[in-house]
Amino acid sequence: MASFNYKAVDQLGRPAFGQIDAQNEVDLEIRLQRMGLDLITFRVAKKSTNLMNRNKVSNQDLVMFCFQMEQLSSAGVPLLDCLQDMRENNTNPYFQKVLGAVSAEVEGGKILSQALAEHPNVFSEVFVSLIEAGEKTGQLPVVFNNLFETIRWQDELMSQTKKLLTYPAFVAVVVFAAVAFLMTYLVPQMVGFLKNMGQELPLNTKILIATSNAIVNYWWLILGVPLLMAFAVYAIVKSDPVARYRFDLLKLNMPVTGPILHKVIMARFARYFALMYQTGIPILDAIKISEKIVGNRVVADALSRVQTQINAGDAMSESFRNAGLFPPLVVRMIRVGENTGALDKALLNISYFYDRDVKDSMEKMLKMIEPALTVILGLILGFIMFSVLGPVYDSFSKLKI
């Protein structure tokens, strides 16, 4: 299916421009007619080869989509009118194109969840499953509101994490730039002077000179090897399920970041699981879908074991406890939810506790990183100054007046 840039007019004669996928010219004209547009001219859209300009829909776009769809559907606006209004008022060209395609597919007879499922790079399996459940239960506005809250929570968590990482990243760049300048410019300038003094250089000065020479002469190797290793690890992890499992296990077992990552995964799982439970998706199906959203193969395998045990007749809380990967808080809250019949509230409490804990842990970790980077820079500068000025001071002290 090709993409076409089109120029058309609506029933009132107003011009409309956009991009839409179609099989050919006839299919393009039919799709536009379903949208209430008459085709004037078109051309095949050129595919962008720039990796920096890949088609993308952000979390903010999805948040606004869910919010507006909830508002319009609650007000009784027909679904097709909602989609067309969203397409016309959207500022993201790619999302506008996707919404145009969804609108055409709904006009062609598909239900909304089926139309959204045609675009898996924009609407995840969880998103589509929730919309499908909302259609079956007649609670589509409620589902859109829940999705709005959940995606907004996820976007706020990511935004806060980026904000907290900004200053440490800036300090790390300053440290790297300062060390690179000293090793590639200042130290080589001092080497000739130190050697002309004619005295035996101390070990620390020899190490500094050797390090500076290595950076100046083999900088491409020092930068290239870590990048090649990172690319190799990425390729192996993507292609080998066993390597992916071991890599995900390593991430969970890291000293400082591992516990934080574990809490982030638990918060994400609890919130989406609660959302699916509220919408009416069966527990076993919700757990199966959750395997694909946790983003960690180790946790996904644990959820698969939980599903197997529940399917065999075990209690849900016992199944989560036997998996061995879910903290006592998760097991305890699930048991409370089972006993009270309010599993969704118990899961949302888990998400709340871990969300707050992640924020506190991130702030504490980053407060430790900032002075640590400053100390590292001070130690490096101190070592360089001592290695350079030490021989000079020794030479001056041996001079006879």
KOLLO-870677 format. One record per residue (C-alpha): residue number from 1; residue in three letters; chain; y, x, z. Coordinates in steps of 0.001 Angstrom, whole numbers, padded with zeros to 6 digits, m for minus. Example, Ala and Ser with C-alpha at 12.3 -4.5 7.8 and 13.67 -1.06 7.14 Angstrom:
residues 2
+-----+--------+--------+---------+---------+---------+
| num | residu | chaine |       Y |       X |       Z |
+-----+--------+--------+---------+---------+---------+
|   1 |    Ala |      A | m004500 |  012300 |  007800 |
|   2 |    Ser |      A | m001060 |  013670 |  007140 |
+-----+--------+--------+---------+---------+---------+
This chain:
residues 401
+-----+--------+--------+---------+---------+---------+
| num | residu | chaine |       Y |       X |       Z |
+-----+--------+--------+---------+---------+---------+
|   1 |    Met |      A |  000000 |  000000 |  000000 |
|   2 |    Ala |      A |  003365 |  001417 | m001085 |
|   3 |    Ser |      A |  006786 |  001108 |  000519 |
|   4 |    Phe |      A |  009649 | m000442 | m001459 |
|   5 |    Asn |      A |  013396 | m000330 | m000898 |
|   6 |    Tyr |      A |  014711 | m003704 | m001991 |
|   7 |    Lys |      A |  017956 | m005542 | m002568 |
|   8 |    Ala |      A |  017783 | m009320 | m002231 |
|   9 |    Val |      A |  019838 | m012407 | m001388 |
|  10 |    Asp |      A |  019128 | m015185 |  001097 |
|  11 |    Gln |      A |  019474 | m018923 |  000511 |
|  12 |    Leu |      A |  023221 | m018752 |  001198 |
|  13 |    Gly |      A |  023740 | m015962 | m001324 |
|  14 |    Arg |      A |  024269 | m013256 |  001289 |
|  15 |    Pro |      A |  022948 | m009792 |  000309 |
|  16 |    Ala |      A |  020029 | m008294 |  002210 |
|  17 |    Phe |      A |  018722 | m004728 |  002069 |
|  18 |    Gly |      A |  015623 | m003200 |  003603 |
|  19 |    Gln |      A |  012249 | m001575 |  003171 |
|  20 |    Ile |      A |  008870 | m003289 |  003190 |
|  21 |    Asp |      A |  005248 | m002462 |  002377 |
|  22 |    Ala |      A |  003629 | m004268 | m000537 |
|  23 |    Gln |      A |  000764 | m003837 | m002992 |
|  24 |    Asn |      A |  002948 | m004136 | m006093 |
|  25 |    Glu |      A |  006044 | m005868 | m007471 |
|  26 |    Val |      A |  004462 | m009340 | m007392 |
|  27 |    Asp |      A |  003298 | m008879 | m003798 |
|  28 |    Leu |      A |  006791 | m007622 | m002875 |
|  29 |    Glu |      A |  008419 | m010714 | m004358 |
|  30 |    Ile |      A |  005969 | m013016 | m002551 |
|  31 |    Arg |      A |  006580 | m011310 |  000775 |
|  32 |    Leu |      A |  010347 | m011574 |  000375 |
|  33 |    Gln |      A |  010081 | m015242 | m000573 |
|  34 |    Arg |      A |  008180 | m015862 |  002653 |
|  35 |    Met |      A |  011136 | m014293 |  004460 |
|  36 |    Gly |      A |  013576 | m016610 |  002663 |
|  37 |    Leu |      A |  014852 | m013915 |  000280 |
|  38 |    Asp |      A |  015085 | m013696 | m003519 |
|  39 |    Leu |      A |  014410 | m010229 | m004968 |
|  40 |    Ile |      A |  017151 | m008665 | m007097 |
|  41 |    Thr |      A |  016210 | m004992 | m007492 |
|  42 |    Phe |      A |  013725 | m002620 | m005901 |
|  43 |    Arg |      A |  012467 |  000962 | m006076 |
|  44 |    Val |      A |  009532 |  002782 | m004548 |
|  45 |    Ala |      A |  010595 |  004483 | m001311 |
|  46 |    Lys |      A |  010172 |  008223 | m001173 |
|  47 |    Lys |      A |  008019 |  009490 |  001659 |
|  48 |    Ser |      A |  009837 |  011891 |  003947 |
|  49 |    Thr |      A |  008291 |  015359 |  004250 |
|  50 |    Asn |      A |  010505 |  016435 |  007122 |
|  51 |    Leu |      A |  008502 |  016491 |  010356 |
|  52 |    Met |      A |  011687 |  015954 |  012359 |
|  53 |    Asn |      A |  012338 |  012625 |  010600 |
|  54 |    Arg |      A |  008971 |  010980 |  011014 |
|  55 |    Asn |      A |  008972 |  007233 |  011384 |
|  56 |    Lys |      A |  009012 |  006397 |  015052 |
|  57 |    Val |      A |  009567 |  003452 |  017382 |
|  58 |    Ser |      A |  010778 |  004413 |  020850 |
|  59 |    Asn |      A |  010019 |  002744 |  024164 |
|  60 |    Gln |      A |  013599 |  001468 |  024205 |
|  61 |    Asp |      A |  012990 | m000307 |  020893 |
|  62 |    Leu |      A |  009874 | m001962 |  022320 |
|  63 |    Val |      A |  011724 | m002909 |  025522 |
|  64 |    Met |      A |  014451 | m004657 |  023531 |
|  65 |    Phe |      A |  011856 | m006285 |  021276 |
|  66 |    Cys |      A |  009951 | m007744 |  024252 |
|  67 |    Phe |      A |  013143 | m008839 |  026018 |
|  68 |    Gln |      A |  014575 | m010632 |  022994 |
|  69 |    Met |      A |  011235 | m012185 |  022053 |
|  70 |    Glu |      A |  010869 | m013497 |  025612 |
|  71 |    Gln |      A |  014379 | m014954 |  025573 |
|  72 |    Leu |      A |  014056 | m016548 |  022134 |
|  73 |    Ser |      A |  010547 | m017938 |  022649 |
|  74 |    Ser |      A |  011518 | m019350 |  026083 |
|  75 |    Ala |      A |  014418 | m021129 |  024404 |
|  76 |    Gly |      A |  012010 | m022808 |  021984 |
|  77 |    Val |      A |  013009 | m020820 |  018885 |
|  78 |    Pro |      A |  010168 | m020817 |  016296 |
|  79 |    Leu |      A |  008201 | m017576 |  016050 |
|  80 |    Leu |      A |  009192 | m016817 |  012457 |
|  81 |    Asp |      A |  012866 | m017295 |  013283 |
|  82 |    Cys |      A |  012446 | m014949 |  016268 |
|  83 |    Leu |      A |  010910 | m012231 |  014094 |
|  84 |    Gln |      A |  013493 | m012580 |  011348 |
|  85 |    Asp |      A |  016329 | m012484 |  013866 |
|  86 |    Met |      A |  014842 | m009341 |  015406 |
|  87 |    Arg |      A |  014489 | m007720 |  011983 |
|  88 |    Glu |      A |  018064 | m008457 |  010956 |
|  89 |    Asn |      A |  019601 | m007244 |  014233 |
|  90 |    Asn |      A |  017471 | m004138 |  014754 |
|  91 |    Thr |      A |  019151 | m000742 |  014338 |
|  92 |    Asn |      A |  015957 |  001262 |  013786 |
|  93 |    Pro |      A |  015229 |  001250 |  010015 |
|  94 |    Tyr |      A |  011523 |  001904 |  010478 |
|  95 |    Phe |      A |  011132 | m000773 |  013156 |
|  96 |    Gln |      A |  013100 | m003126 |  010931 |
|  97 |    Lys |      A |  010588 | m002468 |  008177 |
|  98 |    Val |      A |  007654 | m003069 |  010543 |
|  99 |    Leu |      A |  009135 | m006341 |  011782 |
| 100 |    Gly |      A |  009667 | m007430 |  008190 |
| 101 |    Ala |      A |  005989 | m006781 |  007462 |
| 102 |    Val |      A |  004922 | m008620 |  010636 |
| 103 |    Ser |      A |  007121 | m011573 |  009683 |
| 104 |    Ala |      A |  005593 | m011692 |  006200 |
| 105 |    Glu |      A |  002054 | m011559 |  007611 |
| 106 |    Val |      A |  002777 | m014397 |  010061 |
| 107 |    Glu |      A |  004322 | m016369 |  007202 |
| 108 |    Gly |      A |  001103 | m015737 |  005270 |
| 109 |    Gly |      A | m001011 | m017435 |  007922 |
| 110 |    Lys |      A | m001870 | m014759 |  010490 |
| 111 |    Ile |      A | m001224 | m015276 |  014179 |
| 112 |    Leu |      A |  001182 | m012851 |  015880 |
| 113 |    Ser |      A | m001460 | m010665 |  017535 |
| 114 |    Gln |      A | m003260 | m010188 |  014199 |
| 115 |    Ala |      A |  000001 | m009250 |  012492 |
| 116 |    Leu |      A |  000887 | m006756 |  015250 |
| 117 |    Ala |      A | m002601 | m005226 |  015068 |
| 118 |    Glu |      A | m001838 | m004179 |  011476 |
| 119 |    His |      A |  000589 | m001593 |  012905 |
| 120 |    Pro |      A | m001392 |  000373 |  015548 |
| 121 |    Asn |      A |  001085 |  003284 |  015464 |
| 122 |    Val |      A |  003759 |  000934 |  016877 |
| 123 |    Phe |      A |  001861 | m001684 |  018883 |
| 124 |    Ser |      A | m000944 | m000284 |  021043 |
| 125 |    Glu |      A | m004284 | m001963 |  021610 |
| 126 |    Val |      A | m003129 | m003015 |  025094 |
| 127 |    Phe |      A |  000026 | m004574 |  023635 |
| 128 |    Val |      A | m001947 | m006513 |  021019 |
| 129 |    Ser |      A | m004599 | m007633 |  023531 |
| 130 |    Leu |      A | m001956 | m008980 |  025897 |
| 131 |    Ile |      A | m000215 | m010870 |  023091 |
| 132 |    Glu |      A | m003568 | m012303 |  022017 |
| 133 |    Ala |      A | m004274 | m013451 |  025587 |
| 134 |    Gly |      A | m000798 | m014988 |  025788 |
| 135 |    Glu |      A | m001442 | m016930 |  022586 |
| 136 |    Lys |      A | m004735 | m018283 |  023907 |
| 137 |    Thr |      A | m003282 | m019346 |  027254 |
| 138 |    Gly |      A |  000052 | m020594 |  025899 |
| 139 |    Gln |      A |  001963 | m018109 |  028068 |
| 140 |    Leu |      A |  003490 | m015940 |  025360 |
| 141 |    Pro |      A |  006993 | m015838 |  026938 |
| 142 |    Val |      A |  005441 | m014737 |  030270 |
| 143 |    Val |      A |  003475 | m012003 |  028507 |
| 144 |    Phe |      A |  006583 | m010739 |  026741 |
| 145 |    Asn |      A |  008432 | m010671 |  030072 |
| 146 |    Asn |      A |  005591 | m008713 |  031721 |
| 147 |    Leu |      A |  005495 | m006282 |  028808 |
| 148 |    Phe |      A |  009258 | m005876 |  029059 |
| 149 |    Glu |      A |  009006 | m004967 |  032751 |
| 150 |    Thr |      A |  006064 | m002603 |  032245 |
| 151 |    Ile |      A |  007411 | m000704 |  029239 |
| 152 |    Arg |      A |  010817 | m000444 |  030916 |
| 153 |    Trp |      A |  009121 |  001017 |  034026 |
| 154 |    Gln |      A |  007306 |  003562 |  031872 |
| 155 |    Asp |      A |  010505 |  004480 |  030009 |
| 156 |    Glu |      A |  012462 |  004868 |  033261 |
| 157 |    Leu |      A |  009740 |  007125 |  034690 |
| 158 |    Met |      A |  009850 |  009345 |  031595 |
| 159 |    Ser |      A |  013650 |  009376 |  031601 |
| 160 |    Gln |      A |  013797 |  010376 |  035257 |
| 161 |    Thr |      A |  011238 |  013125 |  034703 |
| 162 |    Lys |      A |  013264 |  014547 |  031815 |
| 163 |    Lys |      A |  016422 |  014393 |  033915 |
| 164 |    Leu |      A |  014753 |  016249 |  036784 |
| 165 |    Leu |      A |  013414 |  018914 |  034406 |
| 166 |    Thr |      A |  016761 |  019566 |  032715 |
| 167 |    Tyr |      A |  018234 |  021960 |  035279 |
| 168 |    Pro |      A |  015048 |  024024 |  035876 |
| 169 |    Ala |      A |  014594 |  024295 |  032102 |
| 170 |    Phe |      A |  018191 |  025500 |  031757 |
| 171 |    Val |      A |  017701 |  028100 |  034513 |
| 172 |    Ala |      A |  014437 |  029262 |  032893 |
| 173 |    Val |      A |  016230 |  029741 |  029561 |
| 174 |    Val |      A |  019000 |  031733 |  031278 |
| 175 |    Val |      A |  016414 |  033937 |  033016 |
| 176 |    Phe |      A |  014563 |  034557 |  029743 |
| 177 |    Ala |      A |  017787 |  035304 |  027844 |
| 178 |    Ala |      A |  019020 |  037691 |  030553 |
| 179 |    Val |      A |  015735 |  039606 |  030651 |
| 180 |    Ala |      A |  015581 |  039776 |  026852 |
| 181 |    Phe |      A |  019143 |  041142 |  026691 |
| 182 |    Leu |      A |  018512 |  043764 |  029366 |
| 183 |    Met |      A |  015214 |  044906 |  027866 |
| 184 |    Thr |      A |  016307 |  044988 |  024218 |
| 185 |    Tyr |      A |  019892 |  046254 |  024560 |
| 186 |    Leu |      A |  020860 |  047667 |  027952 |
| 187 |    Val |      A |  017730 |  049629 |  028834 |
| 188 |    Pro |      A |  017436 |  051339 |  025395 |
| 189 |    Gln |      A |  021093 |  052403 |  025767 |
| 190 |    Met |      A |  020289 |  054063 |  029089 |
| 191 |    Val |      A |  017045 |  055753 |  028008 |
| 192 |    Gly |      A |  018797 |  058604 |  026182 |
| 193 |    Phe |      A |  021078 |  059291 |  029111 |
| 194 |    Leu |      A |  018177 |  059341 |  031591 |
| 195 |    Lys |      A |  016118 |  061709 |  029445 |
| 196 |    Asn |      A |  019074 |  064109 |  028980 |
| 197 |    Met |      A |  019349 |  064581 |  032726 |
| 198 |    Gly |      A |  016317 |  066868 |  032453 |
| 199 |    Gln |      A |  014571 |  065719 |  035597 |
| 200 |    Glu |      A |  011248 |  064069 |  036227 |
| 201 |    Leu |      A |  011643 |  060318 |  036008 |
| 202 |    Pro |      A |  010058 |  058172 |  038760 |
| 203 |    Leu |      A |  007139 |  055871 |  038017 |
| 204 |    Asn |      A |  009179 |  052658 |  038147 |
| 205 |    Thr |      A |  011634 |  054042 |  035562 |
| 206 |    Lys |      A |  008751 |  055044 |  033267 |
| 207 |    Ile |      A |  007310 |  051531 |  033575 |
| 208 |    Leu |      A |  010706 |  050014 |  032728 |
| 209 |    Ile |      A |  011119 |  052238 |  029664 |
| 210 |    Ala |      A |  007571 |  051502 |  028461 |
| 211 |    Thr |      A |  008145 |  047749 |  028932 |
| 212 |    Ser |      A |  011442 |  047907 |  027045 |
| 213 |    Asn |      A |  009848 |  049855 |  024154 |
| 214 |    Ala |      A |  007001 |  047348 |  023954 |
| 215 |    Ile |      A |  009438 |  044400 |  023814 |
| 216 |    Val |      A |  011643 |  046082 |  021188 |
| 217 |    Asn |      A |  008785 |  047242 |  018947 |
| 218 |    Tyr |      A |  006251 |  044449 |  019436 |
| 219 |    Trp |      A |  008385 |  041380 |  020175 |
| 220 |    Trp |      A |  006721 |  039507 |  017318 |
| 221 |    Leu |      A |  003325 |  040134 |  018885 |
| 222 |    Ile |      A |  004477 |  039169 |  022387 |
| 223 |    Leu |      A |  005855 |  035870 |  021080 |
| 224 |    Gly |      A |  003177 |  035241 |  018456 |
| 225 |    Val |      A |  000014 |  035706 |  020522 |
| 226 |    Pro |      A |  000828 |  032995 |  023118 |
| 227 |    Leu |      A |  001803 |  030590 |  020321 |
| 228 |    Leu |      A | m001420 |  031284 |  018419 |
| 229 |    Met |      A | m003460 |  030869 |  021595 |
| 230 |    Ala |      A | m001720 |  027585 |  022374 |
| 231 |    Phe |      A | m002361 |  026340 |  018828 |
| 232 |    Ala |      A | m006024 |  027387 |  019035 |
| 233 |    Val |      A | m006501 |  025616 |  022365 |
| 234 |    Tyr |      A | m004814 |  022500 |  020978 |
| 235 |    Ala |      A | m007055 |  022491 |  017882 |
| 236 |    Ile |      A | m010233 |  022975 |  019943 |
| 237 |    Val |      A | m009269 |  020272 |  022462 |
| 238 |    Lys |      A | m008485 |  017794 |  019656 |
| 239 |    Ser |      A | m011747 |  018423 |  017804 |
| 240 |    Asp |      A | m014287 |  018995 |  020613 |
| 241 |    Pro |      A | m014926 |  016176 |  023143 |
| 242 |    Val |      A | m016472 |  018615 |  025644 |
| 243 |    Ala |      A | m013419 |  020897 |  025459 |
| 244 |    Arg |      A | m011146 |  017852 |  025849 |
| 245 |    Tyr |      A | m013041 |  016800 |  028971 |
| 246 |    Arg |      A | m012852 |  020296 |  030522 |
| 247 |    Phe |      A | m009158 |  020622 |  029650 |
| 248 |    Asp |      A | m008359 |  017244 |  031228 |
| 249 |    Leu |      A | m010377 |  018225 |  034303 |
| 250 |    Leu |      A | m008422 |  021487 |  034510 |
| 251 |    Lys |      A | m005132 |  019568 |  034393 |
| 252 |    Leu |      A | m006242 |  017377 |  037300 |
| 253 |    Asn |      A | m007291 |  020435 |  039345 |
| 254 |    Met |      A | m004080 |  022430 |  038894 |
| 255 |    Pro |      A | m002611 |  023413 |  042301 |
| 256 |    Val |      A |  000800 |  021697 |  042167 |
| 257 |    Thr |      A |  000972 |  019583 |  039018 |
| 258 |    Gly |      A | m002611 |  018267 |  039254 |
| 259 |    Pro |      A | m002047 |  015840 |  042165 |
| 260 |    Ile |      A |  001186 |  014610 |  040579 |
| 261 |    Leu |      A | m000559 |  013968 |  037247 |
| 262 |    His |      A | m003367 |  012144 |  039083 |
| 263 |    Lys |      A | m000828 |  009829 |  040755 |
| 264 |    Val |      A |  000944 |  009166 |  037453 |
| 265 |    Ile |      A | m002375 |  008159 |  035851 |
| 266 |    Met |      A | m003263 |  005912 |  038810 |
| 267 |    Ala |      A |  000160 |  004219 |  038671 |
| 268 |    Arg |      A | m000141 |  003628 |  034913 |
| 269 |    Phe |      A | m003702 |  002292 |  035219 |
| 270 |    Ala |      A | m002845 | m000039 |  038105 |
| 271 |    Arg |      A |  000214 | m001505 |  036405 |
| 272 |    Tyr |      A | m001473 | m002169 |  033053 |
| 273 |    Phe |      A | m004641 | m003433 |  034714 |
| 274 |    Ala |      A | m002552 | m005864 |  036790 |
| 275 |    Leu |      A | m000725 | m006997 |  033675 |
| 276 |    Met |      A | m003981 | m007681 |  031817 |
| 277 |    Tyr |      A | m005441 | m009486 |  034837 |
| 278 |    Gln |      A | m002341 | m011687 |  035147 |
| 279 |    Thr |      A | m002568 | m012571 |  031466 |
| 280 |    Gly |      A | m006155 | m013761 |  031790 |
| 281 |    Ile |      A | m008048 | m010896 |  030161 |
| 282 |    Pro |      A | m011533 | m010576 |  031773 |
| 283 |    Ile |      A | m011916 | m007692 |  034240 |
| 284 |    Leu |      A | m014576 | m005870 |  032214 |
| 285 |    Asp |      A | m012461 | m006084 |  029057 |
| 286 |    Ala |      A | m009385 | m004922 |  030992 |
| 287 |    Ile |      A | m011256 | m001878 |  032305 |
| 288 |    Lys |      A | m012531 | m001100 |  028804 |
| 289 |    Ile |      A | m008997 | m001235 |  027399 |
| 290 |    Ser |      A | m007706 |  000866 |  030301 |
| 291 |    Glu |      A | m009954 |  003728 |  029228 |
| 292 |    Lys |      A | m007685 |  004203 |  026218 |
| 293 |    Ile |      A | m004359 |  004117 |  028062 |
| 294 |    Val |      A | m004967 |  006491 |  030991 |
| 295 |    Gly |      A | m004608 |  009500 |  028684 |
| 296 |    Asn |      A | m007286 |  011562 |  030450 |
| 297 |    Arg |      A | m010932 |  011855 |  029435 |
| 298 |    Val |      A | m012146 |  012450 |  033002 |
| 299 |    Val |      A | m010506 |  009274 |  034312 |
| 300 |    Ala |      A | m011676 |  007349 |  031231 |
| 301 |    Asp |      A | m015288 |  008366 |  031908 |
| 302 |    Ala |      A | m014906 |  007283 |  035541 |
| 303 |    Leu |      A | m013655 |  003875 |  034347 |
| 304 |    Ser |      A | m016654 |  003645 |  032032 |
| 305 |    Arg |      A | m018960 |  004187 |  035021 |
| 306 |    Val |      A | m017042 |  001542 |  036967 |
| 307 |    Gln |      A | m017504 | m000932 |  034123 |
| 308 |    Thr |      A | m021249 | m000221 |  034023 |
| 309 |    Gln |      A | m021637 | m000812 |  037765 |
| 310 |    Ile |      A | m019611 | m004037 |  037747 |
| 311 |    Asn |      A | m021661 | m005246 |  034786 |
| 312 |    Ala |      A | m024791 | m004538 |  036838 |
| 313 |    Gly |      A | m023548 | m006805 |  039633 |
| 314 |    Asp |      A | m021844 | m004418 |  042074 |
| 315 |    Ala |      A | m018563 | m005318 |  043761 |
| 316 |    Met |      A | m015462 | m003977 |  042033 |
| 317 |    Ser |      A | m014179 | m002049 |  045059 |
| 318 |    Glu |      A | m017588 | m000434 |  045578 |
| 319 |    Ser |      A | m017782 |  000484 |  041901 |
| 320 |    Phe |      A | m014391 |  002216 |  042056 |
| 321 |    Arg |      A | m015389 |  004010 |  045272 |
| 322 |    Asn |      A | m018702 |  005215 |  043770 |
| 323 |    Ala |      A | m016887 |  006638 |  040720 |
| 324 |    Gly |      A | m015597 |  009385 |  043020 |
| 325 |    Leu |      A | m012266 |  009837 |  041266 |
| 326 |    Phe |      A | m010163 |  007015 |  042638 |
| 327 |    Pro |      A | m008253 |  007726 |  045871 |
| 328 |    Pro |      A | m008929 |  005683 |  049047 |
| 329 |    Leu |      A | m005637 |  003807 |  048573 |
| 330 |    Val |      A | m006822 |  002438 |  045211 |
| 331 |    Val |      A | m010235 |  001417 |  046595 |
| 332 |    Arg |      A | m008695 | m000152 |  049703 |
| 333 |    Met |      A | m006118 | m002191 |  047779 |
| 334 |    Ile |      A | m008733 | m003394 |  045281 |
| 335 |    Arg |      A | m010916 | m004517 |  048192 |
| 336 |    Val |      A | m007949 | m006408 |  049652 |
| 337 |    Gly |      A | m007309 | m008006 |  046261 |
| 338 |    Glu |      A | m010953 | m009076 |  045996 |
| 339 |    Asn |      A | m010940 | m010643 |  049453 |
| 340 |    Thr |      A | m007619 | m012460 |  049051 |
| 341 |    Gly |      A | m007935 | m013424 |  045391 |
| 342 |    Ala |      A | m004634 | m011659 |  044629 |
| 343 |    Leu |      A | m005932 | m008679 |  042697 |
| 344 |    Asp |      A | m002845 | m008452 |  040507 |
| 345 |    Lys |      A | m000530 | m008133 |  043523 |
| 346 |    Ala |      A | m002770 | m005483 |  045058 |
| 347 |    Leu |      A | m002728 | m003484 |  041813 |
| 348 |    Leu |      A |  001051 | m003754 |  041543 |
| 349 |    Asn |      A |  001299 | m002441 |  045108 |
| 350 |    Ile |      A | m000788 |  000563 |  044069 |
| 351 |    Ser |      A |  001597 |  001180 |  041177 |
| 352 |    Tyr |      A |  004607 |  000857 |  043485 |
| 353 |    Phe |      A |  003243 |  003318 |  046070 |
| 354 |    Tyr |      A |  002232 |  005922 |  043505 |
| 355 |    Asp |      A |  005425 |  005501 |  041509 |
| 356 |    Arg |      A |  007487 |  006232 |  044634 |
| 357 |    Asp |      A |  005165 |  009095 |  045611 |
| 358 |    Val |      A |  005439 |  010661 |  042144 |
| 359 |    Lys |      A |  009233 |  010582 |  042282 |
| 360 |    Asp |      A |  009262 |  012230 |  045725 |
| 361 |    Ser |      A |  006709 |  014866 |  044670 |
| 362 |    Met |      A |  008630 |  015662 |  041484 |
| 363 |    Glu |      A |  011892 |  016078 |  043380 |
| 364 |    Lys |      A |  010261 |  018358 |  045976 |
| 365 |    Met |      A |  008547 |  020456 |  043304 |
| 366 |    Leu |      A |  011715 |  020862 |  041273 |
| 367 |    Lys |      A |  013726 |  021736 |  044378 |
| 368 |    Met |      A |  011231 |  024570 |  044883 |
| 369 |    Ile |      A |  011375 |  025669 |  041242 |
| 370 |    Glu |      A |  015160 |  026109 |  041159 |
| 371 |    Pro |      A |  015412 |  028735 |  043953 |
| 372 |    Ala |      A |  012148 |  030329 |  042787 |
| 373 |    Leu |      A |  013638 |  030974 |  039333 |
| 374 |    Thr |      A |  016795 |  032368 |  040931 |
| 375 |    Val |      A |  014728 |  034708 |  043116 |
| 376 |    Ile |      A |  012692 |  035831 |  040101 |
| 377 |    Leu |      A |  015867 |  036633 |  038170 |
| 378 |    Gly |      A |  017231 |  038530 |  041172 |
| 379 |    Leu |      A |  014038 |  040567 |  041538 |
| 380 |    Ile |      A |  014017 |  041439 |  037839 |
| 381 |    Leu |      A |  017654 |  042509 |  037913 |
| 382 |    Gly |      A |  017052 |  044459 |  041114 |
| 383 |    Phe |      A |  014075 |  046284 |  039605 |
| 384 |    Ile |      A |  016031 |  047180 |  036463 |
| 385 |    Met |      A |  019071 |  048385 |  038401 |
| 386 |    Phe |      A |  016934 |  050407 |  040812 |
| 387 |    Ser |      A |  014926 |  051959 |  037949 |
| 388 |    Val |      A |  018097 |  052891 |  036026 |
| 389 |    Leu |      A |  020467 |  053880 |  038823 |
| 390 |    Gly |      A |  017838 |  055559 |  041019 |
| 391 |    Pro |      A |  017427 |  058668 |  038810 |
| 392 |    Val |      A |  021208 |  058826 |  038286 |
| 393 |    Tyr |      A |  021827 |  058775 |  042036 |
| 394 |    Asp |      A |  019149 |  061439 |  042607 |
| 395 |    Ser |      A |  020724 |  063629 |  039934 |
| 396 |    Phe |      A |  024202 |  063361 |  041496 |
| 397 |    Ser |      A |  022840 |  064068 |  044982 |
| 398 |    Lys |      A |  021326 |  067370 |  043784 |
| 399 |    Leu |      A |  024599 |  068627 |  042356 |
| 400 |    Lys |      A |  026081 |  071527 |  044349 |
| 401 |    Ile |      A |  029775 |  071528 |  045083 |
+-----+--------+--------+---------+---------+---------+
